[in-house]
Amino acid sequence: MTLIAPKRETAFRRIRRHVGELVRLSVPVIIAQAGVMTMALVDTVMVGRYDARELAYYGLGNMPVGVMLGVMIGLLMGVLVLSAQAVGRGEDHLTGRIWRRSLPYALLIGFTVAGACLTGEAFLLLTGQDPELAHGGAGIMRVVALGMPAAALHLATSLYLEGMKRPLPGMVAMLIGNVLNVGLNWLLVWGNWGFPAMGAQGAAWSTTVLRWLGAIGLVAYVWWHPRRVEWGIRGGFAGWWRHAAEQRKVGYAAGLSNGLEGSAFAGLGLFAGWLGAAAMGAYTIALNLTALPFMCALGLASATSVRVGNAFGAGDARETRLAGWTGLGVSTVCLALVGVLFLHYPGEIAGQFTHDATVTALAAPLIALTAWLLVADGGQVVMAHALRGRNDTWVPTILHFCSYYAIMMPVAYLLAFRFGQGVLGLYQGIFVASFVSVTFLSVRFWWLSRQGIGAGGAGSRPH
């Protein structure tokens, strides 16, 4: 497909071409990302039906882990951005170096995160959690720590394949993982076929095992890919730190941005813990339900970053601009459709996750509010990725800090505790922050689009 639009191409044809390419790239990523959240949803349902207290352990333990995974994704985002820009320049042969340099970096990140997970109980106690909840949540974190290096390898490789416009392997790996996860949970959470009933820790063990299987499979796929010579896949790892400065530069900003957003959401989770086990369970259910359709936005965001990166690497300002706005438009339509379902059936949806009437009553209004939250939250992640695709790295991070720390956390705290809204107040704070974030990021993309691409439009080349 020709990246730069023909001169006679009408505006309608250009938009249709962008939507078609966006959908082609995003659908496998959406399925893979949805697979991640489906796995978490299955864990939530199976643990929640096993015991409400175990669900609270699961939710609390995964709060800080989710933040660290978000940081990990951001730190490795340079793999996707630089690969996409290289493809846009027609330099596919340089992309193998980008992938190889990401592997030792991924392991470094993964082992660092694993070490942080082992301090979980002390961290949770410092945040004022009930000692019993903190002990149970820390048990989840200790098991999850064993899979963090594998999660980092999986992320680095899947991001590389997305940058190469080949997201299908990541989708297949995640689909297989979801099927296996149901079976492992059946054995480990509930204790069938002679296995001990481990509750929430059983779900954590299932996740850890599957992360290692997925990472090994995906790395092997790239290493033996039919186009491995053309892409420069095979080779050594010498100088992986020195020559990957540009990859890390993109990743530092994205990692900090994800960390700010994720830690702010985790902070709300800690607030929910202060409200009690029932509020924590309701927050966990609503957050998982928010995260599942958000994976649609994240898949579209990844595809938008690739499309913007291709056009930016080729030096085409018009295509760069259209790729970004197309991503936002498609995300808005898709998430609005999901929101209709959440708005009309909140109680019925909440009831699928727990038999506890108190938790269901608390979760239902959160799910209804999610109908409005999804559009704003999805839009902000698409625009952040669009900005990174054109090498605008630090401004999105600053904007995320303003939205989630300067606005979301204080507003949520005031609504939940000072105005007596409880866990619903936490979600109202999320909505306000997401609306502000998508507005700020969209204005930034519009302003940069007016400036053109400039001399550096071709992007940075790997050494």
C-alpha positions as CSV (number, residue, x, y, z in Angstrom):
1,M,0.0,0.0,0.0
2,T,1.3,3.5,-0.8
3,L,1.8,5.5,2.3
4,I,1.5,8.9,0.8
5,A,-1.9,9.7,-0.7
6,P,-2.2,10.3,-4.4
7,K,-2.8,13.9,-5.3
8,R,-6.2,13.2,-6.8
9,E,-7.5,11.2,-3.9
10,T,-10.6,12.8,-2.4
11,A,-10.9,13.6,1.3
12,F,-13.5,10.9,1.7
13,R,-11.2,8.3,0.1
14,R,-8.3,9.4,2.3
15,I,-10.4,9.0,5.4
16,R,-11.8,5.6,4.3
17,R,-8.2,4.4,3.5
18,H,-7.1,5.5,7.0
19,V,-10.0,3.9,8.7
20,G,-9.4,0.7,6.8
21,E,-5.7,0.5,7.6
22,L,-6.4,1.5,11.2
23,V,-8.9,-1.3,11.6
24,R,-6.6,-3.8,9.9
25,L,-3.8,-3.0,12.3
26,S,-5.9,-2.5,15.4
27,V,-8.2,-5.5,15.4
28,P,-5.5,-8.1,16.2
29,V,-4.1,-5.8,18.9
30,I,-7.5,-5.1,20.3
31,I,-8.2,-8.9,20.5
32,A,-4.8,-9.4,22.2
33,Q,-5.3,-6.5,24.6
34,A,-8.9,-7.6,25.3
35,G,-7.4,-11.1,25.9
36,V,-5.3,-9.6,28.7
37,M,-8.3,-8.1,30.3
38,T,-10.5,-11.1,29.6
39,M,-7.9,-13.1,31.5
40,A,-8.2,-10.6,34.4
41,L,-12.0,-10.7,34.2
42,V,-12.0,-14.5,34.3
43,D,-9.7,-14.4,37.3
44,T,-12.1,-11.8,38.9
45,V,-15.2,-13.9,38.3
46,M,-13.7,-17.2,39.4
47,V,-12.0,-15.7,42.5
48,G,-15.1,-13.6,43.3
49,R,-17.3,-16.7,43.1
50,Y,-14.9,-18.6,45.3
51,D,-14.8,-16.0,48.1
52,A,-15.5,-12.2,48.4
53,R,-12.5,-11.8,50.7
54,E,-10.2,-13.5,48.3
55,L,-11.5,-11.1,45.6
56,A,-10.4,-8.2,47.8
57,Y,-6.9,-9.7,48.1
58,Y,-6.7,-10.2,44.4
59,G,-7.8,-6.6,43.6
60,L,-5.5,-5.0,46.2
61,G,-2.5,-7.1,45.2
62,N,-2.9,-6.3,41.5
63,M,-3.2,-2.6,42.0
64,P,0.5,-1.8,42.4
65,V,1.3,-4.6,39.9
66,G,-0.9,-3.0,37.3
67,V,1.0,0.3,37.8
68,M,4.3,-1.4,37.3
69,L,3.1,-3.2,34.2
70,G,2.0,0.1,32.8
71,V,5.4,1.6,33.4
72,M,6.9,-1.5,31.8
73,I,4.8,-1.0,28.7
74,G,5.8,2.7,28.5
75,L,9.5,2.0,28.9
76,L,9.4,-0.4,26.0
77,M,7.2,1.8,23.8
78,G,10.3,3.0,21.9
79,V,10.4,-0.4,20.2
80,L,7.1,0.2,18.5
81,V,7.7,3.9,17.6
82,L,11.2,3.4,16.2
83,S,10.2,0.3,14.3
84,A,7.2,2.0,12.7
85,Q,9.3,5.0,11.7
86,A,11.9,2.8,10.1
87,V,9.2,1.0,8.1
88,G,7.9,4.4,7.0
89,R,11.4,5.3,5.7
90,G,11.6,1.9,3.9
91,E,14.4,0.7,6.3
92,D,13.0,-2.6,7.4
93,H,16.5,-4.1,7.6
94,L,17.3,-1.9,10.6
95,T,14.4,-3.0,12.7
96,G,15.9,-6.3,13.9
97,R,18.5,-4.3,15.8
98,I,15.7,-2.4,17.6
99,W,14.2,-5.7,18.7
100,R,17.5,-7.3,19.8
101,R,18.4,-4.3,21.9
102,S,15.0,-4.4,23.6
103,L,15.5,-8.0,24.9
104,P,18.2,-7.4,27.6
105,Y,16.6,-4.1,28.4
106,A,13.3,-5.9,28.9
107,L,14.9,-8.5,31.2
108,L,16.5,-5.7,33.3
109,I,13.1,-4.0,33.7
110,G,11.4,-7.3,34.4
111,F,13.7,-8.4,37.2
112,T,13.6,-4.9,38.7
113,V,9.8,-5.0,38.8
114,A,9.9,-8.5,40.3
115,G,12.1,-7.2,43.1
116,A,9.7,-4.4,43.8
117,C,6.8,-6.9,44.0
118,L,8.5,-8.7,46.8
119,T,8.2,-5.6,49.0
120,G,4.4,-5.7,48.6
121,E,3.2,-6.2,52.2
122,A,5.4,-3.4,53.6
123,F,4.1,-1.0,50.8
124,L,0.5,-1.9,51.4
125,L,0.8,-1.4,55.2
126,L,2.5,2.0,54.6
127,T,-0.6,3.0,52.6
128,G,-2.8,2.4,55.5
129,Q,-4.4,-0.8,54.4
130,D,-6.0,-3.3,56.9
131,P,-3.2,-5.7,58.0
132,E,-5.2,-8.8,56.8
133,L,-5.9,-7.2,53.4
134,A,-2.3,-6.2,53.1
135,H,-1.0,-9.7,53.9
136,G,-3.4,-11.3,51.4
137,G,-2.6,-8.8,48.7
138,A,1.2,-9.2,49.3
139,G,0.8,-13.0,48.7
140,I,-0.6,-12.2,45.2
141,M,2.3,-9.9,44.5
142,R,4.9,-12.5,45.5
143,V,3.5,-15.1,43.0
144,V,3.1,-12.5,40.2
145,A,6.8,-11.4,40.7
146,L,8.0,-14.7,39.3
147,G,6.4,-13.8,35.9
148,M,7.6,-10.3,35.5
149,P,10.7,-11.0,33.4
150,A,8.6,-13.0,31.0
151,A,5.9,-10.3,30.8
152,A,8.7,-7.8,29.8
153,L,10.0,-10.1,27.0
154,H,6.5,-10.7,25.8
155,L,5.8,-6.9,25.7
156,A,9.0,-6.1,23.9
157,T,8.4,-8.7,21.2
158,S,4.7,-7.9,20.7
159,L,5.4,-4.2,20.4
160,Y,8.1,-4.9,17.8
161,L,5.6,-7.0,15.7
162,E,3.0,-4.3,16.0
163,G,5.5,-1.7,14.7
164,M,6.2,-4.1,11.8
165,K,2.4,-4.2,11.1
166,R,2.3,-7.9,12.1
167,P,0.1,-7.9,15.3
168,L,-1.5,-11.3,14.6
169,P,1.1,-13.5,16.5
170,G,0.4,-11.5,19.7
171,M,-3.3,-12.0,19.3
172,V,-2.9,-15.8,18.8
173,A,-0.6,-16.1,21.8
174,M,-3.2,-14.3,24.0
175,L,-6.1,-16.3,22.7
176,I,-4.3,-19.5,23.6
177,G,-3.4,-18.1,27.0
178,N,-7.1,-17.3,27.7
179,V,-8.2,-20.9,27.0
180,L,-5.4,-22.3,29.2
181,N,-6.2,-19.8,32.0
182,V,-9.7,-21.0,32.5
183,G,-8.4,-24.6,32.9
184,L,-5.6,-23.6,35.3
185,N,-8.0,-21.4,37.4
186,W,-10.4,-24.4,37.6
187,L,-7.6,-26.4,39.0
188,L,-5.8,-23.9,41.2
189,V,-8.5,-21.5,42.4
190,W,-11.1,-24.0,43.3
191,G,-8.9,-27.0,43.9
192,N,-10.1,-29.7,41.4
193,W,-8.4,-32.9,40.4
194,G,-6.5,-33.2,43.7
195,F,-5.0,-29.7,43.6
196,P,-5.3,-27.5,46.7
197,A,-7.9,-24.7,46.6
198,M,-5.6,-21.7,46.5
199,G,-8.2,-18.9,45.9
200,A,-6.6,-15.7,44.6
201,Q,-3.1,-17.1,44.7
202,G,-4.2,-19.8,42.4
203,A,-5.2,-17.2,39.8
204,A,-1.8,-15.5,40.3
205,W,0.0,-18.8,39.7
206,S,-2.0,-19.3,36.5
207,T,-1.0,-15.9,35.2
208,T,2.7,-16.4,36.0
209,V,2.9,-19.8,34.2
210,L,1.1,-18.4,31.1
211,R,3.4,-15.3,30.9
212,W,6.4,-17.6,30.6
213,L,4.8,-19.8,28.0
214,G,3.7,-16.8,26.0
215,A,7.1,-15.0,26.1
216,I,9.0,-18.1,25.0
217,G,6.6,-18.7,22.1
218,L,6.6,-15.1,20.8
219,V,10.4,-14.7,21.0
220,A,10.9,-18.0,19.1
221,Y,8.4,-16.8,16.5
222,V,10.5,-13.7,15.7
223,W,13.8,-15.5,15.9
224,W,12.8,-18.1,13.3
225,H,10.6,-15.7,11.2
226,P,10.8,-16.3,7.4
227,R,11.9,-12.7,6.9
228,R,14.5,-12.8,9.7
229,V,17.4,-12.0,7.3
230,E,15.5,-9.2,5.6
231,W,14.7,-7.6,9.0
232,G,18.1,-8.2,10.5
233,I,16.7,-10.3,13.3
234,R,19.8,-12.5,13.9
235,G,22.9,-10.9,15.4
236,G,24.6,-10.1,18.7
237,F,23.6,-8.0,21.6
238,A,26.8,-6.0,22.0
239,G,26.3,-2.3,22.7
240,W,22.6,-2.9,23.4
241,W,22.5,-0.1,26.0
242,R,24.7,2.4,24.2
243,H,23.0,2.2,20.8
244,A,19.4,2.2,22.2
245,A,19.5,5.7,23.6
246,E,16.7,6.9,21.3
247,Q,14.5,3.9,22.2
248,R,14.9,4.6,25.9
249,K,14.2,8.3,25.4
250,V,10.8,7.5,24.0
251,G,10.3,4.9,26.7
252,Y,11.3,7.1,29.6
253,A,8.6,9.6,28.8
254,A,6.0,7.0,28.0
255,G,6.9,4.9,31.1
256,L,6.6,7.9,33.4
257,S,3.3,8.9,31.8
258,N,1.9,5.4,32.3
259,G,3.3,5.3,35.8
260,L,1.7,8.6,36.7
261,E,-1.7,7.5,35.3
262,G,-1.4,4.0,36.7
263,S,-0.3,5.1,40.2
264,A,-3.1,7.6,40.3
265,F,-5.6,4.8,39.6
266,A,-3.9,2.6,42.2
267,G,-4.1,5.5,44.6
268,L,-7.9,5.4,44.1
269,G,-7.8,1.7,44.7
270,L,-6.1,2.4,48.1
271,F,-8.9,4.9,48.8
272,A,-11.4,2.1,48.0
273,G,-9.5,-0.1,50.4
274,W,-10.0,2.5,53.2
275,L,-13.8,2.3,52.4
276,G,-13.8,-1.4,53.3
277,A,-13.7,-4.9,51.6
278,A,-17.1,-4.4,49.9
279,A,-16.0,-1.1,48.3
280,M,-12.7,-2.7,47.3
281,G,-14.5,-5.6,45.6
282,A,-16.9,-3.2,43.8
283,Y,-14.0,-1.0,42.7
284,T,-12.2,-4.1,41.4
285,I,-15.2,-5.3,39.4
286,A,-15.9,-1.8,37.9
287,L,-12.2,-1.3,37.1
288,N,-12.0,-4.6,35.3
289,L,-15.1,-3.8,33.3
290,T,-13.7,-0.4,32.4
291,A,-10.4,-1.9,31.4
292,L,-11.9,-4.5,29.0
293,P,-13.4,-2.0,26.5
294,F,-10.4,0.3,27.2
295,M,-8.4,-2.4,25.5
296,C,-10.2,-1.5,22.3
297,A,-9.0,2.0,22.7
298,L,-5.5,0.8,23.5
299,G,-5.4,-1.4,20.4
300,L,-6.6,1.6,18.3
301,A,-4.0,3.8,20.1
302,S,-1.2,1.3,19.1
303,A,-2.4,1.2,15.5
304,T,-2.7,5.0,15.5
305,S,0.9,5.3,16.8
306,V,2.1,3.0,14.0
307,R,0.1,5.0,11.3
308,V,1.3,8.3,12.7
309,G,4.9,7.0,13.0
310,N,4.8,5.7,9.4
311,A,3.6,9.0,8.0
312,F,6.0,11.0,10.3
313,G,8.9,8.8,9.3
314,A,8.0,9.4,5.6
315,G,7.8,13.2,6.2
316,D,4.2,13.5,5.2
317,A,2.5,16.2,7.4
318,R,-1.0,15.7,6.0
319,E,-1.1,12.0,6.5
320,T,0.4,12.4,10.0
321,R,-2.5,14.7,10.9
322,L,-5.2,12.6,9.4
323,A,-3.9,9.4,11.0
324,G,-4.2,10.9,14.5
325,W,-7.7,12.3,14.1
326,T,-8.9,9.1,12.5
327,G,-7.8,7.2,15.5
328,L,-9.7,9.5,17.8
329,G,-12.8,9.3,15.8
330,V,-12.9,5.6,15.5
331,S,-12.2,5.2,19.2
332,T,-15.0,7.6,20.1
333,V,-17.6,5.7,18.1
334,C,-16.6,2.2,19.3
335,L,-16.5,3.1,23.0
336,A,-19.8,5.0,22.8
337,L,-21.5,1.8,21.5
338,V,-20.1,-0.2,24.4
339,G,-21.2,2.5,26.8
340,V,-24.9,2.0,25.8
341,L,-24.7,-1.5,27.2
342,F,-23.2,-0.4,30.5
343,L,-25.7,2.4,30.9
344,H,-28.8,0.2,30.5
345,Y,-27.7,-3.0,32.3
346,P,-25.4,-2.1,35.2
347,G,-27.0,-4.2,37.9
348,E,-27.3,-7.3,35.7
349,I,-23.6,-7.0,34.7
350,A,-22.4,-6.5,38.3
351,G,-24.4,-9.5,39.4
352,Q,-22.3,-11.8,37.1
353,F,-19.2,-11.1,39.2
354,T,-20.4,-11.8,42.7
355,H,-23.2,-13.3,44.8
356,D,-22.6,-10.6,47.5
357,A,-25.6,-8.2,47.4
358,T,-23.6,-5.4,49.0
359,V,-20.8,-5.6,46.5
360,T,-23.4,-5.7,43.6
361,A,-25.2,-2.7,44.9
362,L,-22.0,-0.7,45.1
363,A,-20.7,-1.8,41.7
364,A,-23.9,-1.1,39.7
365,P,-23.7,2.8,39.7
366,L,-20.0,2.6,38.9
367,I,-20.7,0.5,35.8
368,A,-23.4,3.0,34.7
369,L,-21.0,5.9,35.0
370,T,-18.4,3.9,33.0
371,A,-20.7,4.4,30.0
372,W,-19.6,8.1,29.9
373,L,-16.1,7.5,31.2
374,L,-15.1,5.1,28.4
375,V,-15.2,7.7,25.6
376,A,-13.1,10.3,27.4
377,D,-10.6,7.7,28.8
378,G,-10.2,6.0,25.4
379,G,-9.8,9.2,23.6
380,Q,-6.9,10.4,25.8
381,V,-4.9,7.2,25.3
382,V,-5.3,7.4,21.5
383,M,-4.1,11.0,21.4
384,A,-1.2,10.3,23.7
385,H,0.0,7.5,21.3
386,A,-0.6,9.8,18.3
387,L,1.7,12.4,19.9
388,R,4.4,9.8,20.7
389,G,4.2,8.5,17.1
390,R,5.4,11.9,15.9
391,N,8.2,12.0,18.6
392,D,6.4,14.3,21.0
393,T,7.4,12.5,24.1
394,W,7.5,14.7,27.2
395,V,4.5,17.0,26.8
396,P,1.9,14.1,27.1
397,T,3.7,13.1,30.3
398,I,3.3,16.6,31.7
399,L,-0.4,16.7,30.7
400,H,-1.0,13.3,32.3
401,F,0.5,14.5,35.5
402,C,-1.8,17.6,35.5
403,S,-4.9,15.5,34.7
404,Y,-4.4,12.6,37.1
405,Y,-2.5,14.0,40.0
406,A,-3.5,17.6,40.1
407,I,-7.1,16.9,39.2
408,M,-8.3,13.3,39.6
409,M,-6.8,12.3,43.0
410,P,-7.9,15.4,44.9
411,V,-11.3,15.6,43.2
412,A,-11.9,11.9,43.9
413,Y,-10.8,12.1,47.5
414,L,-13.1,15.1,48.1
415,L,-16.1,13.5,46.5
416,A,-15.6,10.1,48.2
417,F,-14.8,11.2,51.7
418,R,-15.7,14.9,52.2
419,F,-19.0,14.8,50.2
420,G,-20.0,11.3,51.2
421,Q,-20.1,9.8,47.7
422,G,-18.0,6.8,48.7
423,V,-16.7,4.6,46.0
424,L,-18.9,6.3,43.4
425,G,-17.0,9.5,44.2
426,L,-13.8,7.8,43.1
427,Y,-15.3,7.1,39.7
428,Q,-16.6,10.6,39.3
429,G,-13.1,11.9,39.9
430,I,-11.8,9.5,37.1
431,F,-14.4,10.9,34.7
432,V,-13.4,14.5,35.3
433,A,-9.7,13.8,34.9
434,S,-10.2,11.8,31.7
435,F,-12.3,14.5,30.1
436,V,-9.6,17.1,30.9
437,S,-6.8,14.8,29.6
438,V,-8.4,14.1,26.2
439,T,-9.0,17.8,25.8
440,F,-5.4,18.8,26.6
441,L,-3.9,16.1,24.4
442,S,-6.2,16.8,21.4
443,V,-5.3,20.5,21.6
444,R,-1.6,19.6,21.7
445,F,-1.9,17.4,18.6
446,W,-3.9,20.1,16.8
447,W,-1.2,22.7,17.6
448,L,1.7,20.5,16.4
449,S,-0.2,19.6,13.2
450,R,-0.4,23.3,12.4
451,Q,3.4,23.5,12.7
452,G,4.2,20.8,10.2
453,I,6.8,18.1,10.6
454,G,10.0,20.1,10.1
455,A,13.5,19.0,9.4
456,G,13.4,16.1,11.8
457,G,10.3,14.5,10.3
458,A,12.1,11.4,9.1
459,G,12.7,10.4,12.7
460,S,15.8,8.9,14.3
461,R,17.6,6.0,12.6
462,P,19.0,3.1,14.5
463,H,22.8,2.8,14.6
